[in-house]
């Protein structure tokens, strides 16, 4: 999985937001995570991220279990699901973002 690919695609889809959910390796076992990708930026909702944008938002060993495409901008409490949850591979090309 490459976040750089998803971030690149998202720059051309300003009306779309991608939500990744899965598990991160943790000292006491796997920990759930949620990450949003919007307009080229990855933002974690569950874990701190580095201030350096060149550092990956997900560490090695992260497992993506579900990906959901949402209409942007996100409306808290009433997100509009366009596709998914689906496998990550569905969104690795721009066509997967145009549903």
Rosetta constraint file for C-alpha pairs under 8 A:
AtomPair CA 1 CA 88 HARMONIC 7.80 0.50
AtomPair CA 2 CA 6 HARMONIC 6.83 0.50
AtomPair CA 3 CA 7 HARMONIC 5.95 0.50
AtomPair CA 3 CA 42 HARMONIC 7.82 0.50
AtomPair CA 3 CA 56 HARMONIC 7.53 0.50
AtomPair CA 3 CA 57 HARMONIC 7.97 0.50
AtomPair CA 4 CA 8 HARMONIC 6.02 0.50
AtomPair CA 5 CA 9 HARMONIC 6.30 0.50
AtomPair CA 5 CA 92 HARMONIC 6.78 0.50
AtomPair CA 6 CA 10 HARMONIC 6.12 0.50
AtomPair CA 6 CA 37 HARMONIC 7.47 0.50
AtomPair CA 6 CA 40 HARMONIC 7.75 0.50
AtomPair CA 6 CA 91 HARMONIC 7.37 0.50
AtomPair CA 6 CA 92 HARMONIC 6.29 0.50
AtomPair CA 7 CA 11 HARMONIC 6.52 0.50
AtomPair CA 7 CA 37 HARMONIC 6.39 0.50
AtomPair CA 7 CA 38 HARMONIC 7.27 0.50
AtomPair CA 7 CA 39 HARMONIC 6.99 0.50
AtomPair CA 7 CA 40 HARMONIC 4.13 0.50
AtomPair CA 7 CA 41 HARMONIC 6.04 0.50
AtomPair CA 7 CA 42 HARMONIC 6.99 0.50
AtomPair CA 8 CA 12 HARMONIC 7.52 0.50
AtomPair CA 8 CA 40 HARMONIC 5.69 0.50
AtomPair CA 9 CA 13 HARMONIC 6.85 0.50
AtomPair CA 9 CA 40 HARMONIC 7.45 0.50
AtomPair CA 9 CA 92 HARMONIC 7.99 0.50
AtomPair CA 9 CA 93 HARMONIC 7.24 0.50
AtomPair CA 9 CA 94 HARMONIC 5.83 0.50
AtomPair CA 10 CA 14 HARMONIC 6.68 0.50
AtomPair CA 10 CA 16 HARMONIC 7.18 0.50
AtomPair CA 10 CA 17 HARMONIC 7.40 0.50
AtomPair CA 10 CA 37 HARMONIC 7.05 0.50
AtomPair CA 10 CA 38 HARMONIC 5.88 0.50
AtomPair CA 10 CA 39 HARMONIC 5.02 0.50
AtomPair CA 10 CA 40 HARMONIC 5.33 0.50
AtomPair CA 11 CA 38 HARMONIC 7.36 0.50
AtomPair CA 11 CA 39 HARMONIC 4.31 0.50
AtomPair CA 11 CA 40 HARMONIC 4.80 0.50
AtomPair CA 12 CA 39 HARMONIC 7.31 0.50
AtomPair CA 13 CA 39 HARMONIC 6.99 0.50
AtomPair CA 13 CA 97 HARMONIC 7.44 0.50
AtomPair CA 14 CA 38 HARMONIC 7.17 0.50
AtomPair CA 14 CA 39 HARMONIC 5.71 0.50
AtomPair CA 14 CA 72 HARMONIC 7.03 0.50
AtomPair CA 15 CA 71 HARMONIC 5.88 0.50
AtomPair CA 15 CA 72 HARMONIC 4.66 0.50
AtomPair CA 15 CA 73 HARMONIC 6.69 0.50
AtomPair CA 16 CA 38 HARMONIC 7.02 0.50
AtomPair CA 16 CA 69 HARMONIC 6.79 0.50
AtomPair CA 16 CA 70 HARMONIC 5.78 0.50
AtomPair CA 16 CA 71 HARMONIC 4.81 0.50
AtomPair CA 16 CA 72 HARMONIC 4.80 0.50
AtomPair CA 16 CA 73 HARMONIC 7.48 0.50
AtomPair CA 16 CA 97 HARMONIC 7.26 0.50
AtomPair CA 17 CA 36 HARMONIC 6.88 0.50
AtomPair CA 17 CA 37 HARMONIC 5.83 0.50
AtomPair CA 17 CA 38 HARMONIC 5.00 0.50
AtomPair CA 17 CA 39 HARMONIC 7.89 0.50
AtomPair CA 17 CA 69 HARMONIC 5.90 0.50
AtomPair CA 17 CA 70 HARMONIC 5.07 0.50
AtomPair CA 17 CA 71 HARMONIC 6.05 0.50
AtomPair CA 17 CA 72 HARMONIC 5.50 0.50
AtomPair CA 17 CA 73 HARMONIC 7.50 0.50
AtomPair CA 17 CA 74 HARMONIC 7.49 0.50
AtomPair CA 18 CA 36 HARMONIC 5.63 0.50
AtomPair CA 18 CA 37 HARMONIC 5.09 0.50
AtomPair CA 18 CA 38 HARMONIC 6.73 0.50
AtomPair CA 18 CA 67 HARMONIC 6.90 0.50
AtomPair CA 18 CA 68 HARMONIC 5.83 0.50
AtomPair CA 18 CA 69 HARMONIC 4.72 0.50
AtomPair CA 18 CA 70 HARMONIC 6.13 0.50
AtomPair CA 19 CA 34 HARMONIC 6.92 0.50
AtomPair CA 19 CA 35 HARMONIC 5.72 0.50
AtomPair CA 19 CA 36 HARMONIC 4.61 0.50
AtomPair CA 19 CA 37 HARMONIC 6.53 0.50
AtomPair CA 19 CA 67 HARMONIC 5.61 0.50
AtomPair CA 19 CA 68 HARMONIC 5.16 0.50
AtomPair CA 19 CA 69 HARMONIC 6.43 0.50
AtomPair CA 19 CA 70 HARMONIC 7.47 0.50
AtomPair CA 20 CA 34 HARMONIC 5.68 0.50
AtomPair CA 20 CA 35 HARMONIC 5.11 0.50
AtomPair CA 20 CA 36 HARMONIC 6.36 0.50
AtomPair CA 20 CA 64 HARMONIC 6.47 0.50
AtomPair CA 20 CA 65 HARMONIC 7.66 0.50
AtomPair CA 20 CA 66 HARMONIC 5.96 0.50
AtomPair CA 20 CA 67 HARMONIC 4.63 0.50
AtomPair CA 20 CA 68 HARMONIC 6.66 0.50
AtomPair CA 21 CA 32 HARMONIC 7.32 0.50
AtomPair CA 21 CA 33 HARMONIC 5.66 0.50
AtomPair CA 21 CA 34 HARMONIC 4.59 0.50
AtomPair CA 21 CA 35 HARMONIC 6.52 0.50
AtomPair CA 21 CA 64 HARMONIC 5.79 0.50
AtomPair CA 21 CA 65 HARMONIC 5.87 0.50
AtomPair CA 21 CA 66 HARMONIC 5.25 0.50
AtomPair CA 21 CA 67 HARMONIC 6.38 0.50
AtomPair CA 22 CA 32 HARMONIC 5.61 0.50
AtomPair CA 22 CA 33 HARMONIC 5.47 0.50
AtomPair CA 22 CA 34 HARMONIC 6.81 0.50
AtomPair CA 22 CA 62 HARMONIC 7.34 0.50
AtomPair CA 22 CA 63 HARMONIC 5.47 0.50
AtomPair CA 22 CA 64 HARMONIC 4.36 0.50
AtomPair CA 22 CA 65 HARMONIC 4.62 0.50
AtomPair CA 22 CA 66 HARMONIC 6.54 0.50
AtomPair CA 23 CA 30 HARMONIC 5.67 0.50
AtomPair CA 23 CA 31 HARMONIC 5.26 0.50
AtomPair CA 23 CA 32 HARMONIC 4.46 0.50
AtomPair CA 23 CA 33 HARMONIC 5.68 0.50
AtomPair CA 23 CA 62 HARMONIC 5.80 0.50
AtomPair CA 23 CA 63 HARMONIC 5.17 0.50
AtomPair CA 23 CA 64 HARMONIC 6.61 0.50
AtomPair CA 23 CA 65 HARMONIC 7.48 0.50
AtomPair CA 24 CA 30 HARMONIC 5.44 0.50
AtomPair CA 24 CA 31 HARMONIC 5.13 0.50
AtomPair CA 24 CA 32 HARMONIC 6.22 0.50
AtomPair CA 24 CA 33 HARMONIC 6.52 0.50
AtomPair CA 24 CA 58 HARMONIC 7.84 0.50
AtomPair CA 24 CA 59 HARMONIC 7.45 0.50
AtomPair CA 24 CA 61 HARMONIC 6.62 0.50
AtomPair CA 24 CA 62 HARMONIC 4.55 0.50
AtomPair CA 24 CA 63 HARMONIC 6.47 0.50
AtomPair CA 25 CA 29 HARMONIC 6.29 0.50
AtomPair CA 25 CA 30 HARMONIC 4.73 0.50
AtomPair CA 25 CA 31 HARMONIC 6.34 0.50
AtomPair CA 25 CA 61 HARMONIC 6.13 0.50
AtomPair CA 25 CA 62 HARMONIC 6.37 0.50
AtomPair CA 26 CA 30 HARMONIC 5.24 0.50
AtomPair CA 26 CA 31 HARMONIC 5.99 0.50
AtomPair CA 32 CA 46 HARMONIC 7.88 0.50
AtomPair CA 33 CA 44 HARMONIC 7.55 0.50
AtomPair CA 33 CA 45 HARMONIC 7.40 0.50
AtomPair CA 33 CA 46 HARMONIC 5.49 0.50
AtomPair CA 33 CA 47 HARMONIC 7.03 0.50
AtomPair CA 34 CA 44 HARMONIC 6.02 0.50
AtomPair CA 34 CA 45 HARMONIC 5.53 0.50
AtomPair CA 34 CA 46 HARMONIC 5.83 0.50
AtomPair CA 35 CA 42 HARMONIC 6.69 0.50
AtomPair CA 35 CA 43 HARMONIC 5.61 0.50
AtomPair CA 35 CA 44 HARMONIC 4.33 0.50
AtomPair CA 35 CA 45 HARMONIC 5.82 0.50
AtomPair CA 35 CA 46 HARMONIC 7.56 0.50
AtomPair CA 36 CA 42 HARMONIC 5.65 0.50
AtomPair CA 36 CA 43 HARMONIC 5.24 0.50
AtomPair CA 36 CA 44 HARMONIC 6.32 0.50
AtomPair CA 36 CA 45 HARMONIC 7.41 0.50
AtomPair CA 37 CA 41 HARMONIC 5.51 0.50
AtomPair CA 37 CA 42 HARMONIC 4.45 0.50
AtomPair CA 37 CA 43 HARMONIC 6.40 0.50
AtomPair CA 38 CA 42 HARMONIC 6.70 0.50
AtomPair CA 42 CA 57 HARMONIC 6.54 0.50
AtomPair CA 43 CA 49 HARMONIC 7.76 0.50
AtomPair CA 43 CA 57 HARMONIC 7.21 0.50
AtomPair CA 44 CA 48 HARMONIC 6.82 0.50
AtomPair CA 44 CA 49 HARMONIC 6.89 0.50
AtomPair CA 44 CA 57 HARMONIC 7.10 0.50
AtomPair CA 49 CA 57 HARMONIC 5.85 0.50
AtomPair CA 50 CA 55 HARMONIC 6.47 0.50
AtomPair CA 50 CA 57 HARMONIC 7.44 0.50
AtomPair CA 58 CA 62 HARMONIC 6.29 0.50
AtomPair CA 64 CA 88 HARMONIC 7.27 0.50
AtomPair CA 65 CA 87 HARMONIC 7.37 0.50
AtomPair CA 66 CA 84 HARMONIC 7.76 0.50
AtomPair CA 66 CA 85 HARMONIC 5.34 0.50
AtomPair CA 66 CA 86 HARMONIC 5.81 0.50
AtomPair CA 66 CA 87 HARMONIC 6.13 0.50
AtomPair CA 66 CA 88 HARMONIC 7.08 0.50
AtomPair CA 67 CA 84 HARMONIC 6.26 0.50
AtomPair CA 67 CA 85 HARMONIC 5.04 0.50
AtomPair CA 67 CA 86 HARMONIC 5.33 0.50
AtomPair CA 67 CA 87 HARMONIC 6.19 0.50
AtomPair CA 67 CA 88 HARMONIC 5.84 0.50
AtomPair CA 68 CA 81 HARMONIC 7.06 0.50
AtomPair CA 68 CA 82 HARMONIC 7.69 0.50
AtomPair CA 68 CA 83 HARMONIC 5.88 0.50
AtomPair CA 68 CA 84 HARMONIC 4.57 0.50
AtomPair CA 68 CA 85 HARMONIC 4.60 0.50
AtomPair CA 68 CA 86 HARMONIC 6.46 0.50
AtomPair CA 69 CA 81 HARMONIC 6.09 0.50
AtomPair CA 69 CA 82 HARMONIC 5.44 0.50
AtomPair CA 69 CA 83 HARMONIC 5.05 0.50
AtomPair CA 69 CA 84 HARMONIC 6.32 0.50
AtomPair CA 69 CA 85 HARMONIC 7.72 0.50
AtomPair CA 69 CA 97 HARMONIC 7.17 0.50
AtomPair CA 70 CA 74 HARMONIC 7.31 0.50
AtomPair CA 70 CA 79 HARMONIC 6.73 0.50
AtomPair CA 70 CA 80 HARMONIC 5.55 0.50
AtomPair CA 70 CA 81 HARMONIC 4.58 0.50
AtomPair CA 70 CA 82 HARMONIC 5.29 0.50
AtomPair CA 70 CA 83 HARMONIC 7.13 0.50
AtomPair CA 71 CA 79 HARMONIC 7.27 0.50
AtomPair CA 71 CA 80 HARMONIC 5.50 0.50
AtomPair CA 71 CA 81 HARMONIC 6.56 0.50
AtomPair CA 71 CA 82 HARMONIC 6.52 0.50
AtomPair CA 74 CA 79 HARMONIC 5.92 0.50
AtomPair CA 74 CA 80 HARMONIC 7.75 0.50
AtomPair CA 75 CA 79 HARMONIC 5.25 0.50
AtomPair CA 75 CA 80 HARMONIC 7.83 0.50
AtomPair CA 82 CA 99 HARMONIC 6.68 0.50
AtomPair CA 83 CA 99 HARMONIC 7.07 0.50
AtomPair CA 86 CA 90 HARMONIC 6.93 0.50
AtomPair CA 87 CA 91 HARMONIC 7.94 0.50
AtomPair CA 88 CA 92 HARMONIC 6.97 0.50
AtomPair CA 90 CA 96 HARMONIC 5.55 0.50
AtomPair CA 91 CA 95 HARMONIC 7.60 0.50
AtomPair CA 91 CA 96 HARMONIC 4.63 0.50
AtomPair CA 91 CA 97 HARMONIC 6.08 0.50
AtomPair CA 92 CA 96 HARMONIC 6.97 0.50
AtomPair CA 93 CA 97 HARMONIC 7.42 0.50
AtomPair CA 94 CA 98 HARMONIC 6.96 0.50
AtomPair CA 95 CA 99 HARMONIC 7.76 0.50
